[in-house]
Amino acid sequence: MKPRRVSIEINGETYEREIEPRLLLSDFIRHEAGLTGTHVGCEHGVCGACTVQMDREPVRSCLMLAVQADGHSLRTVESLADANGTLHPLQQAFHESHALQCGFCTPGFLMSIEPMLAEARDFDETQIRELLAGNLCRCTGYQNIVTATELAANRMSGAEPA
Amino acid sequence: MYYDCAEEESHAVKPPPFDYKDPRSLEEAVSLLSEHGEEGKVLAGGQSLVPLLNFRLAQPSVIVDVNRVEELSYLRRRDGRLQIGALCRQARLEQSPVAHEGWGLLGDALKLVAHPQIRNRGTVGGSAAHADPAAELPVALSCLDARFKARSTRGERTIDASDFFVTHLTTTLEPDELLVEVEVPALPERTGHAFEEYSRRHGDFALGGAAVLYTKNGGDTCSEARIALLGAADTPLRAREAEAALRGNRLDEELAAEAARIATRDIEPTGDIHGSSQYRKRLIEAMVRRALVKAAA
């Protein structure tokens, strides 16, 4: 159970730490990097709250060991808004469409949807719901999350004014 | 148990302690398994193993993480056969043309495997070696008569799908063996495919399902049919008697219903709070019937 030295890039910043191999990536992100935007819900891959992007692909950070991300590049919800606080179009659409109540699940939804926004422009509602199916929300009933996803996809493609 | 969150360095570490090995080559991986196979566990995509570690239901003393054995992540056609390196991610196979053109049953099945976030990490070999009888890939691979290549320091062997799955979460792989490739034979011309299942929510494990490959000869009669059942037993189950009943005949609704009845006549699925054994039996029968009609269309 020797500690391992890892170097993990998160949102453009490199975090070098000595960690136990059994440390989960979700816990590395929250406790070692101090990025608490990534939420931890079920910790067995069901709820999707901890979804982050590794090399641009959405993955469950509770189902990876931090050592497995050594040398990889991650993005978390903190990367979405501008440095001056301007929301990402997807966040703005969530805000306007009331696509959240308590907000616990929101970072996972955002990180799951964001890489698919360009494609989602041509999705019908069923396809959007399939895109969202890996994330659980207990507040909204999903309707407004579907609406927000459609709105953001249309805005990013220029089909709808921001 | 009291847990002092204020104490520095005290992070909520969920998995039990283990020795972590991450080999960079196949040779190194099998040599580690030869050394630690009995007390060790192979970590591939981790989408089933890591939850078990988080719950401490699995407590291996050594983890052999094969994710950096890049030589196992290939996906290629060779002599008409599809060769899937054990580390090939499910999402990569799903997005590949081979899962739609040559071996569409794999595409049908992969769409039903959990969610995209899971398929981005989950591997084809990992799902096969985990051998969950409610998982889609083992059922599809059983229907496709896939062959499983295992490597150890003792050599390599190839195992037919009918011998590979032994029981719930158990394959014929020895502790020192690593699954290195899943090979799928070419399908005859005019073969239709369908994977039907019922789950309570999209992406959940299904209560029951069926994979079908249906080959027609020139005159639209069936020259070969393959049926594999999901959730019917402790392994994927081929319905050989029903397959034989279809051969040489032309499928209509009556024959589809009869074949589905034969396919499920002797099964005894395990019932639970989500569905009794009898309910699941009828459900699987309906899935076989639907898949047959779809594959033969």
Interface residues (C-beta under 8 A of the other chain):
Chain A: M1 K2 R4 E20 P21 R22 L23 L24 D27 H31 E43 H44 G45 G48 T51 E57 P58 V59 R60 C62 L63 M64 L65 V67 Q68 S112 R129 E130 L131 A133 G134
Chain B: H11 A12 V13 K14 P15 P16 P17 F18 D19 Y20 D22 L43 G46 Q47 V50 P51 L53 N54 F55 I63 D65 N67 A91 A114 H115 P116 Q117 I118 N120 R121 R201 H202 G203
